[in-house]
């Protein structure tokens, strides 16, 4: 449901001009996967014919919209993630979505954010810039839901407990909405009062063999 004021809608529908407006958007469920582009690849000859090669593509921000959205969405599905209680302001203009005072329950905790996501310069390599504050998120749920974490921090797979993080991040995204690591720039802090490392071989003393008396020294 959307309430507010829309202008220039006839030229928008008839001749493709810019649609302008200020809206208050509420929803019990929003499936953003329905807006993702898809791509299919048949380039590899050794792939079996019955193999599904469809992959998630880029979420394109329309350039013919100039909208300001005050949002209150109870549940969002997006690329393997489930987001709850999404609130905040989203502005869409000339192919760029700007987020202001966003709050959402995800990854077992709460995420607040400001930033932008843009396909204005490229619809195949979007630009993302965010200031994120994640509070009391779950290591396990983060690893299961975020492909970037699976790539960069595989230790999360064997880590239990919760964490909080503050981060400023800038990156370009590839055609599968994953960060292009060569363009990734980030800084921040990670805190936790409850970390559990499980089934990690480096901590398994049964694998360590010491043939002679050894003195261990810690260097700080």
Residue, then its C-alpha position, 0 to 999 in steps of 0.5 A: x500500500x502506498x499513500x501520498x502524492x504522485x505527479x507527472x504520471x500521464x507523461x510517465x506512462x505515455x511517453x516515458x518521462x520522469x514520475x515524481x512523488x512523495x509516498x508512504x509505503x507499507x507492506x506485510x511482505x515484499x519479495x525483491x527477488x521478483x525484481x531481479x534480472x536473470x541471466x543464463x549461460x550456455x558457454x560451457x560445453x561440458x555442462x549437461x543439458x538438464x543443468x539449471x544455469x539461471x543466476x540472480x542478476x542485478x537489481x536495477x534502479x529505474x532512472x525515470x523515477x524521482x520518488x521519496x518513500x517513507x517505508x514500513x515493511x514487515x518482511x522482505x525476501x532478497x537473494x537468500x535473506x529474510x529481513x523483518x521490520x524494515x523502516x526508514x526513508x528511501x529516495x529514488x532518483x536518476x538510477x540511485x537509491x539513497x537510504x536514510x535512517x534505515x532499521x531492519x531486523x536481520x542476521x539474528x540481530x538489528x541493522x541500521x544503515x545510511x547509504x546509497x545503491x546506484x545503477x546510474x553509471x552501469x546496470x551490470x556493475x552497480x555502485x554501493x556505499x553504506x554506513x552500517x551498524x549491526x547489533x547482536x547479530x548471529x555468526x551462524x546466520x551471517x555465514x548462512x545468508x551472506x555470500x560475501x562472508x562465506x568467501x572472505x570469513x570462512x571461520x564464521x562457519x565454525x563460530x557461535x555466539x553474537x557480534x556487533x559491528x560498525x562499518x563504512x563500506x564502498x564497493x562495486x558489485x558484479x552481475x550476481x550482486x556480489x562485491x568486486x573485491x578489487x574495488x572494496x574499501x571498508x573500515x570499522x570495528x567488530x565487538x563480541x562478548x560471546x564467541x564460541x569456536x568449534x571443530x577447528x583443527x588448530x585448537x585440537x591438541x590431539x593433533x600436536x606432537x612435541x618430541x622434546x620439552x618446549x618452552x612457548x613464548x608470547x610476543x606482544 
